[in-house]
Amino acid sequence: MKALATRSTEDKEFPLSLADFRYLSSVVYDQTGIVLKDHKINMVYSRLARRLRELGLTSFNDYCRLLESERGTEETGFLINAITTNLTKFFRENHHFEHLADVALKEAAAAASRTGLRRLRIWSAGCSSGEEPYSIAMTLLSRFPRLREWNAKILATDLDTAMVARGRAGRYADRDLENVPASLRKRYFSG
Ligand SMILES: C[S@@+](CC[C@H](N)C(=O)[O-])C[C@H]1O[C@@H](n2cnc3c(N)ncnc32)[C@H](O)[C@@H]1O
């Protein structure tokens, strides 16, 4: 395993030993629960090489020492943001939004008519740059009758702080909206 791992990075700009890779994996796991097995060594290299350049470091060993230093807490945030995979789209895997509209919201409405409690809580647990929670919001607004009579909230969280900032800003390029039906685009986007 060691030969494989060292061979895969030895001809690159920054040396990355298997021991240092495993240290980085342990920091990521402790902070996020994300498991980085040994075959992810090249992915970790490519996600972090630019950060090492920015910091003026010459090896991943120096980067590990930085993480252990008093600046480590701040740097761990950059590490986590670099490692997370943020692939997202409006209405990505659209069947989830169909299920929300056709099944989950109907069940919520049926329960409310039994209990009289019109309270809805939806959590986009890894929301990336916000496309998922905004797609949920558009689904509620367009497909849940009498939403305004409900106490409804969507919680959006992500361990990548840069993604949370993008989601909070809510600014998207035209090309990001290709999955958004024209009627929703017209109604819920401006600019
Ligand atoms: C592949 S993206 C999917 C985004 C969105 N849910 C979607 O389906 O379009 C996964 C997101 O989950 C976030 N993530 C991974 N583990 C997480 C955790 N333990 N807590 C919060 N967010 C997490 C990542 O940072 C990333 O932005």
The ligand as a Gaussian input file, in Angstrom:
#p B3LYP/6-31G(d) Opt

LIG

0 1
 C      -22.658000      16.309000      -3.249000
 S      -23.162000      17.759000      -2.335000
 C      -24.944000      17.598000      -2.476000
 C      -25.673000      18.920000      -2.263000
 C      -27.191000      18.833000      -2.267000
 N      -27.688000      18.076000      -1.116000
 C      -27.728000      18.220000      -3.546000
 O      -28.102000      17.044000      -3.536000
 O      -27.764000      18.927000      -4.559000
 C      -22.888000      17.227000      -0.637000
 C      -22.754000      18.368000       0.339000
 O      -22.847000      17.843000       1.655000
 C      -21.921000      18.507000       2.477000
 N      -21.633000      17.627000       3.633000
 C      -20.969000      16.460000       3.638000
 N      -20.953000      15.941000       4.884000
 C      -21.643000      16.815000       5.675000
 C      -21.957000      16.856000       7.050000
 N      -21.572000      15.894000       7.872000
 N      -22.671000      17.908000       7.526000
 C      -23.058000      18.914000       6.689000
 N      -22.772000      18.938000       5.373000
 C      -22.072000      17.903000       4.872000
 C      -20.738000      18.784000       1.565000
 O      -19.960000      19.890000       2.018000
 C      -21.427000      19.083000       0.235000
 O      -21.627000      20.469000       0.038000

